[in-house]
């Protein structure tokens, strides 16, 4: 029984950690809202976040890669520069611009479009094939269309206000703008939100190539990306924000926000996520993203006095359905690839032993791979 309990706890560790990460991210979005209300420039916040991230990840890279120092070529530096731009400086500046104009719940709902947008970009850049003939391909296309539909509902359908609870607590102490100004802010914020989602998705495609072929060193790669992004974001902020008081950090919400964002969100969270992906795979990490949306919706309603409308709920649910449809299609695609790899390995083994060549196309359609392996083994004997 003790052994069984130990195995159960070991299996629960990734789940507990991923739930904890969503809580940490939810806290981060609330801190951003408070920093925006305090008057902090989000361009300066982006620069400071990446500075803290660089300062945290560089020592980790030096420690973990000390025995086998990675070779950094000009091509690697260029690609890390792109990663720092699309996944760091550009993404954060667009994200913060959208967050200053939109409710935190709305912003996170749009962020759940990232897998669908990543899939579309992978098709455009020919990193993936559409493959409508397979179940996986159809699921990814259906999930993408569903996610986009949810985003349109979220953006253009408001509906009645849903008043689940009312604490009358508003840490932002906002005066709500007139309807025409609120609508203009929503459209501009939506533009920034979609642009940030596209930037993040483009980074995912570049990062996938980096991890797979060009530079499969997670710690050093993250440190280089954070450093490149910090340089870019700092130069941009210095060019735009000439008010030096914006760069002054005291013992206040501004220091707490950028330190938390850099050390926790861009440091500890990435390390834990990398461990969970190593143990349970990349899709396992993705399925927890909607939990962050739920947590932020609750917290924003309780302490930021953000109104929740029927259109936001319906649109958010449709986006989450699209997200899980894309992830399900991706999981089926991975299963098919693993099955194909097993069959190719089996064919090579049989060829080396001089046995009959396995017809891969025929066997791929058979769901009982283990039975086929057993039958081939008996034939060899």
Helices and strands as residue ranges (DSSP letters): H 2-37, H 42-64, H 74-84, I 85-89, H 90-99, H 104-111, H 114-124, H 135-156, H 179-209, I 210-214, H 218-240, G 244-247, H 253-259, I 260-268, H 269-280, H 282-286, H 289-303, H 310-352, H 360-364, H 369-380
